[in-house]
Amino acid sequence: MEASQLAKSEWEDVVTHLERMLQSIKFGSITLVVQDGKVIQIEKNEKVRLQKK
């Protein structure tokens, strides 16, 4: 296997984390950090919008 390829179990972990994050976010972004072809970090930036009174 090349260094740039993820094992199936690693892909499943990435997808599982992404699904959880996507279900819990309303406004914001999710960023994958990749190093040597592997996802090493997933970041979630969530925006909270306050209603004007």
C-alpha positions in Angstrom: 0.0 0.0 0.0 1.3 3.5 -0.9 1.8 6.0 1.9 -0.9 8.2 0.3 -3.6 5.5 0.6 -5.7 5.0 3.7 -6.7 1.6 4.8 -10.4 0.8 4.7 -10.8 1.0 8.5 -9.1 4.4 8.5 -11.5 5.7 5.8 -14.4 4.3 7.9 -13.2 6.3 10.9 -12.9 9.5 8.9 -16.4 9.1 7.5 -17.9 8.3 10.9 -16.4 11.4 12.4 -17.5 13.5 9.4 -21.1 12.2 9.7 -21.3 13.0 13.4 -19.9 16.5 12.8 -22.3 17.2 9.9 -25.3 16.1 12.0 -24.4 18.5 14.8 -23.5 21.7 12.8 -26.0 24.3 11.6 -23.6 27.1 10.4 -19.9 26.8 9.9 -17.3 24.7 8.3 -15.5 21.3 8.6 -11.9 21.1 7.5 -9.8 18.0 6.8 -6.1 18.3 7.5 -4.1 16.0 5.3 -0.4 15.1 5.7 1.4 12.6 3.4 -1.9 11.6 1.8 -3.6 10.7 5.2 -6.2 12.6 7.1 -4.5 13.5 10.4 -7.0 16.0 11.8 -10.6 17.1 11.4 -11.6 20.6 12.5 -15.1 22.0 13.0 -15.7 25.7 13.2 -19.3 26.5 14.2 -21.0 29.9 13.9 -23.6 30.9 16.4 -26.0 33.5 15.1 -27.7 35.6 17.7 -31.1 37.1 17.0 -31.5 40.9 17.2 -34.1 42.0 19.7 
